[in-house]
Amino acid sequence: MYSNSFRRISLNSMLWMVEFLANQDYQRRVWIEDKDPEVNNFNETIAEYTYSEGIILNNPSLYPLTEVQKCVLGSLTAIIKDFYKNGLDSGYIYEPEYFIDSTEWRKVFEQATRVLRVFGYLAGDRYIHCREYSSEVKKQLLKSFLDAIACLATADTNAKIWKREERYEDNFEFIYCLFHAEIDAYLENPQEFEIDFQQIEKLKKLNEILNFFVRNSGFTVDPETFVHTTECKMIAAAAREVIEVFKRELRCGELFIT
């Protein structure tokens, strides 16, 4: 069975493309002015979005979306198709500098913004908009985040994610990528997620330990031996401390970890 953290990582891959479609500053800076070190363009973004969206919508058992999520995502795809259809019918040039200020493109980035609001997206720069998310979306985001941290918390789960013998989708690299992408949202907006000072301090501690490990060892360690090292035990201990301070929320049923 795939975990919540794996689903979240997969969704984030698609939502990353949706953010590009919703962010006109990014489009001008990267697509048109080529002022960003990141290499990306309009055609690549559309292709990546279409591929990821197809996987998610065609696998409802793996990605059990709500009706609202299905609706806004389907609407975005339909608007993009309409953008292409109308463009071709009118001899449109598919270069961002020609269409970025058009009415047709405005429909795309406005709907992309709705998708981000309904799904919730905390990576990149999008987390600054988390106040726009509903309380239910915020709870689900935090649940997925804690689910990933829980995989780091015991020697048993650490052995699995490092050796990749079980639950391959929960391997350490995936979990770290999710943690690294979203941690700033929680540290900089604790009030939006109803996180208290003690919880923030424990998240900061885990963040520091993980960043130190990745800077010094990265993902090149020998899984067979690493699970028995002091570094692995430090990561597990810090993860357990995070889960411990979130017990009140877990017991109240506001969040739960599977």
Backbone hydrogen bonds, N-H to C=O, Kabsch-Sander energy under -0.5 kcal/mol:
donor,donor_aa,acceptor,acceptor_aa,energy
7,R,3,S,-2.1
8,R,4,N,-2.4
9,I,5,S,-2.2
10,S,6,F,-2.2
11,L,7,R,-2.7
12,N,8,R,-2.6
13,S,9,I,-1.6
14,M,10,S,-1.3
15,L,11,L,-3.0
16,W,12,N,-2.1
17,M,13,S,-0.9
17,M,14,M,-0.6
18,V,14,M,-1.8
19,E,15,L,-2.5
20,F,16,W,-1.5
21,L,17,M,-1.7
22,A,18,V,-1.4
23,N,19,E,-1.4
24,Q,22,A,-0.9
27,Q,23,N,-2.0
28,R,24,Q,-2.5
29,R,25,D,-2.4
30,V,26,Y,-3.3
31,W,26,Y,-0.7
31,W,27,Q,-0.7
32,I,27,Q,-1.5
33,E,28,R,-3.0
35,K,29,R,-3.1
40,N,38,E,-0.7
45,T,41,N,-2.1
46,I,42,F,-2.3
47,A,43,N,-2.3
48,E,44,E,-2.7
49,Y,45,T,-2.5
50,T,46,I,-2.6
51,Y,47,A,-2.1
52,S,48,E,-2.5
53,E,49,Y,-3.1
54,G,50,T,-1.8
55,I,51,Y,-1.8
56,I,52,S,-2.2
57,L,53,E,-2.6
58,N,54,G,-1.8
59,N,56,I,-0.8
62,L,59,N,-0.7
63,Y,59,N,-2.7
65,L,63,Y,-1.8
70,K,66,T,-2.5
71,C,67,E,-2.3
72,V,68,V,-2.5
73,L,69,Q,-2.1
74,G,70,K,-2.6
75,S,71,C,-2.2
76,L,72,V,-1.9
77,T,73,L,-2.1
78,A,74,G,-2.2
79,I,75,S,-2.5
80,I,76,L,-2.3
81,K,77,T,-2.3
82,D,78,A,-2.3
83,F,79,I,-2.3
84,Y,80,I,-2.0
85,K,81,K,-2.5
86,N,82,D,-2.9
87,G,83,F,-1.8
88,L,84,Y,-2.7
89,D,85,K,-2.2
90,S,86,N,-1.3
91,G,88,L,-1.2
92,Y,87,G,-4.3
94,Y,92,Y,-0.6
95,E,93,I,-1.8
98,Y,95,E,-2.4
99,F,95,E,-1.0
100,I,96,P,-2.6
102,S,99,F,-2.2
106,R,102,S,-1.8
107,K,103,T,-1.5
108,V,104,E,-0.9
109,F,105,W,-2.3
110,E,106,R,-2.1
111,Q,107,K,-1.8
112,A,108,V,-2.4
113,T,109,F,-1.6
114,R,110,E,-1.4
115,V,111,Q,-2.2
116,L,112,A,-2.0
117,R,113,T,-1.8
118,V,114,R,-2.2
119,F,115,V,-2.7
120,G,116,L,-2.3
126,R,123,A,-1.2
128,I,125,D,-1.4
129,H,126,R,-2.3
130,C,127,Y,-2.0
132,E,129,H,-2.4
133,Y,130,C,-1.7
138,K,134,S,-2.2
139,K,135,S,-2.2
140,Q,136,E,-2.1
141,L,137,V,-2.3
142,L,138,K,-2.4
143,K,139,K,-2.3
144,S,140,Q,-2.1
145,F,141,L,-2.0
146,L,142,L,-2.6
147,D,143,K,-2.3
148,A,144,S,-1.8
149,I,145,F,-1.8
150,A,146,L,-2.5
151,C,147,D,-0.9
151,C,148,A,-0.7
152,L,149,I,-1.8
153,A,150,A,-1.2
158,N,154,T,-2.4
159,A,155,A,-2.1
160,K,156,D,-1.6
161,I,157,T,-2.6
162,W,158,N,-2.2
163,K,159,A,-2.3
164,R,160,K,-1.6
165,E,160,K,-0.6
166,E,160,K,-0.5
170,D,167,R,-2.7
171,N,168,Y,-1.6
172,F,161,I,-1.1
174,F,171,N,-0.6
175,I,171,N,-2.0
176,Y,172,F,-3.1
177,C,173,E,-2.2
178,L,174,F,-2.1
179,F,175,I,-2.6
180,H,176,Y,-3.4
181,A,177,C,-2.1
182,E,178,L,-1.6
183,I,179,F,-2.2
185,A,182,E,-1.0
186,Y,182,E,-1.0
186,Y,183,I,-0.5
187,L,183,I,-2.3
188,E,184,D,-2.4
189,N,185,A,-1.0
192,E,189,N,-1.0
193,F,189,N,-0.8
193,F,190,P,-0.6
194,E,191,Q,-0.6
195,I,190,P,-2.6
200,I,196,D,-2.2
201,E,197,F,-2.4
202,K,198,Q,-1.9
203,L,199,Q,-2.1
204,K,200,I,-2.6
205,K,201,E,-2.1
206,L,202,K,-2.2
207,N,203,L,-2.4
208,E,204,K,-2.4
209,I,205,K,-2.2
210,L,206,L,-2.6
211,N,207,N,-2.4
212,F,208,E,-2.3
213,F,209,I,-2.3
214,V,210,L,-2.6
215,R,211,N,-2.3
216,N,212,F,-1.8
217,S,213,F,-3.5
218,G,213,F,-1.4
220,T,217,S,-1.3
225,T,222,D,-1.1
226,F,222,D,-2.9
227,V,223,P,-1.2
228,H,225,T,-1.5
229,T,226,F,-2.3
233,K,229,T,-1.8
234,M,230,T,-2.3
235,I,231,E,-2.1
236,A,232,C,-2.4
237,A,233,K,-2.5
238,A,234,M,-2.3
239,A,235,I,-2.2
240,R,236,A,-2.3
241,E,237,A,-1.9
242,V,238,A,-1.7
243,I,239,A,-2.3
244,E,240,R,-2.5
245,V,241,E,-1.9
246,F,242,V,-0.9
246,F,243,I,-0.5
247,K,244,E,-1.5
250,L,246,F,-1.9
251,R,247,K,-3.1
252,C,248,R,-1.9
253,G,250,L,-0.9
254,E,249,E,-1.4
255,L,249,E,-1.2
